Amino acid sequence: MRTFIYDLIGFGFITLLFALFIAFPALKYAEWTSYVPEEITAFLTIFISILLEALPFLLVGALFSAVIGLYVKAEHIAKWIPKHPVLSLLPALLLACLLPICECAIVPVIRHFIRKGVPIHVAVAFMTAAPILNPIVAASTYFAFRMDATMVGWRMGMALLCTCVIALMMYFLFRNQRGSDVLKGEPREEKDHHHRKGLMSIVNHTADDFLFMVRFFIIGAFLASLFQVFLARDWLAYTGDSTTLGIGMMMGLGYFLSLCSEADAFIAASFGRAFSFEATLAFLLLGPMLDLKNTLMMAGMFKWRFIIWFHLIVSGVVYLAMWILGTWGGA
């Protein structure tokens, strides 16, 4: 019964979204909209744009996770992942460089990786690296910063370094735990994977994952839109010229804005010289690894001990790396 209610809510949200998308251009020029506060119009514009930008990627992520759940066997994964904790990161990093999966779609994929027997720290490495190291993000960063490869190199290099440190820290925390120790719920039965393959099975699994994620994503997009309209400018005004404070503020901004990693470089570039190089880079690193909408999606799939440690380690590693870069790097 509860699952049916969740699915009904998911369909309701999607219906409302497309209704707003279709009606908004017409309503924008309606006479009565002149009485609507600009903040409300800005909020609706940002909210709808986040959803329309991210939902296709969310659907791709659900499709990819369904294919993994149905066709990838645990023994295949075990065969290709080295036993050494450091060497085991190489397949995840290679896959992250090849697959253009943004942070909007990464959570369900990681859940299925862990359920299939991928070590937790290897899954974390893919989760933090894939939204940054893929070629689409590299290209968007290059064009956003006026075809200057400097920011691209720093972003990709620091993402690779931070990912390795984050994954190894998670290894030492969760090396003796299995997927059932960090995931909520029980995995689907094996017979569901091996005896019900085919197009309709993929469609059904994709729909299940998509509707499960979309309600958390919509809440995250709603809160991120509120933050952009009502809080972002005031918050940024407090940073001043402090590099230390600027790094923290830009990390917070990256978290709450919840931008797609394939478009966030254009927002970062728009800040110009208002922030230090390290603060801007912190924005480009933390947002794809960790943002508000993904926190809400993780809350529906992972246990809180894993979520809390993941947030603390990712935030701490990115901040420390940028602080060291700003203090001694001279970037």
N, C-alpha and C positions, 0 to 999 in steps of 0.2 A: 504493500500500500504506500509506504513512504517513498519507494523508488518511483512509483507511478506519479506521485505528487511532485517529486523533483523533476521528472521528465516533463510534466505539464507546465511547471514553472519555466523550464528551459525553453519549451516551445513558445510560451507566452512572451518571454524576453525577446526571442528572435523575431516573432511577429511584430512586437512593438518597435523593435529596431528598424525593420524594413518599412514599417508604416511611417516612422519619423523620417527615414531617409527619403522616401518618396514625397512626403508632404512638406518637408522643410524648405526646399527651394521655392515652392509656391507660397508658403506662409511667410517666407522672408520678405516678400514684397507686398504682402497684404497690408491694408491700411491700419489695422488694429495693432500690428507689431510695433508701431512707433511708440506705443505706450508700454512695451515690455522693456525692462531694464537691460542695458547693454551686457551686464554681467551674465544674465540668464541666456541671452543669445550666444554669447561667447562660450558659456558652459555647454550648451547643446551642440554647438559646432565642434568643440574639442571632443566631447563625449562620443558623438557619432563618428567623427573622423578616426578616433582610436579604435573603435569597434570595427569599422569598415576596413581599416588598414590591417588589423590583426586577425580577424575571424578567418580569412582564407588560410593564413599560416596555422591557425589553431586547427582547422579542418585537415590540413596536410599532416600536422603532427598526430592527430587522431588516426588518420589513415595509415601512417607509417607505424604507429604503435600497434594497430590492429594486425598489420602484416607480420610484425615481429612476434606478436602473441600467437599467431596461427601457424607460422611456417618456420620460425627459428627454434631449433632445439637446443636445450641446455648443453648437450655434449658437443655441439658445434662451437659454441662460445668458449667452452673450457679448452677446446683444442687450440684455439687461436690466441688465447690470452696467456702470456708467460706467467710463471709462478712468482718470479721476483717482483716485489712491490713497485720498484722503479720502472723496470722494463715493461711491466703490465700496463703502464700509462701510454706506451707508444701506439698501440692500436687505437685507443680512444682519441689521441691527439691527431693521428692520421685521418681518422674518420671525421673529426671535427673540421679539419681543413678541406675536406672534399664535399661534405654535405651542407647546403645552405639552409640550415635550420635556425631560425631566430628564437629568442627566449620565449616568444609567445607560444611556441609549440613544443618546447623541450621537456616539460614536466611529464606528460604522459609517456613520452618515449623512454625517459629514464626509469619510470616505474616499471615498464615492461622489461627493460634491460636487467634491472635488479631481480625481478621475478624469474627471469630466465637464467639466473646464476652469475651474472656479471658482478664481480667484487664491488662493494659499495664505493670504495675510493676511486675505482676506474669509472664508474657511472658518474660520480661527482666531477671527475676530470672532464668528461664529455659534456656535462651540463654547464660547466663554467667556460669551457673553451669554444664549443660549437657556435654560440651566438656572436662570437667576435672573430674567430680565425677563418671563417669561411670567405670565399672570394667576393661575394656580393657586398659584404660589410667593408672589405678592403677597398673595393672600388668606390663605394659611397663616401668613405672617409677621404679618399684621394680627391674626389671632385668637390666635396664640401670645403676642404681647406685649400681651394684654388690650385689644385694639381701639385701640391707640395707633398712629397713622399715622406717628409720628416715625421709628421704625426702618424701616418700609416705605420711606419717602422716602429715607432715607440709604442703605439697601441698594440700591434701584433706581438712585439717582443715582450712587453710587460704582461700582456695577457697570458702568454705562454709560461713565463716565469711564475706569475701569481697562481696559475692553475696547478702547476707542479707542486708548489708549496702547500696550497689548499688541499690537494688530493692526498699528499703524504701525511698531513696533519689529521685528516679524516681517517686515513688508514690506521694510524696509531690509536685512534679513539674507537674505531668500529671493526678492527681486524678480526675479532673473534665472534662477530655477529653475522647473522644471515639476513636475507631479504625480509623474512617474516618479523624480524626484530625491529625493523625501521618502517615497514609499510603497514598501513591500515588495511583491514579486511583480509580476506583469503583470496589467493589466486584462483582463476578458473580451473576447473578440473582438467586433467590431461586429456580425457576423452573428448573434451570440448575443442581441444587444439588439433587432435589428430584424426577425428572422425567426422568433423563438420567443416571441411574446407570448401572453398568455392567463393564465387562472387558475392552471393547473398550473405554468406557468413562474414566476409570482409565488410560488407555494407552494415550489417547488424553490429559488429564489434566497433566499427568507426562511429556509428551513431551513438552507441552506449558511451564511448569515451568522450565524444564531443559534447553530448548533453551533460555528462558528469562535470566536465571542465568549465563549460560556458557560464554556468551560474556564478562560479568563483571569479571568472575573468571579468564578467560584467560588473560585479561589485567593485573589483579593483579598478576598472576603467572609470567607474562613477566617482570613486574617491580621488583618483588621480586628476580627473577633470576639475573637481572642486578645488584641489590644491593649486592647480595651474592658474585658475581664475582668481581665487580669493586670497591666496597666501604666498605664492612664489615670489612676487616682486618685493613684498615687505620683508620676507625672509632673507633674500639676497642683499638687501640694503644693509644688513648688519655685518656683512663679511669684512668691509673695509679693505685695507691693503694687507691683512694678515694672511700669509701663505698657509699657516697651520689651520686657522679658522676657515679659510677659503676651501681647502681640501675637504674638510668635514662638511661644509655647507654644500659643495658641489656633489659630494657623495649622497647626501640627503636628497638633493634635488634629483639626481639620477634615479634614486629609489622611488620617490613619490611621483615623479612625472611618468614613469613606466612607459617610456618611449620604445618603439621597436628598434632593435639594434641596427637595422638596415636604413634607418632614417635619423638616428639620434645625432650623428656627426654634423648634420646641417644645423641643428639646434645649438650644439656646442660651438660651432664656428660663428654663430650669430652673437655670442657673448663678446666676441672680439678680444680686446685687451683688458676687459673688466676683471678678469681673473688670471692668475698665474698659469704657466704652462702645466704645472703639476696638478693644479686644481681642475683644469679642463680635462686633462688625461684621466684623473680620478673619476670624473663624470662619465667618460667613455668606457671605463673599465667596470665600474660597479653596476651601472644600470643594466647592462646585458646579463651580468652574472646574478644579479639579485634586485628585484623590484617588487613593488606592492602587489601587483596582480599575480605574480608568481608565488608570492608568499601565501596568498589566499588559495591558490590552486594546490600548493604543497600541503596546506592545512587539511585539505580533503583527502590526501593520498598518503601522507607520511605521519609518523608519530612525532610528538612534540620534542622529544629529546634530540632526534635527528635534526629537526627544523631549527631549534635554538642553537645547536652547535654549528650548523651550517651557516647561519646568519652571523654568528660571532666570529667565526674563522674567516669567512669571506670579507667581512667589513674590516676586521683587524689587519689581515694581510694586505689588502688594497691600500688602506690608510698608511700603514707602516712603509710600504714600498714607495708611495708617493711622497711621504715625509722625508725618507732617506734621499730620494731623487732630488727633492727641493733643497735639502740641507747640504748635501755633499755632491750631488750629481752635476749641478750647474747646467741643467738642461735649458 
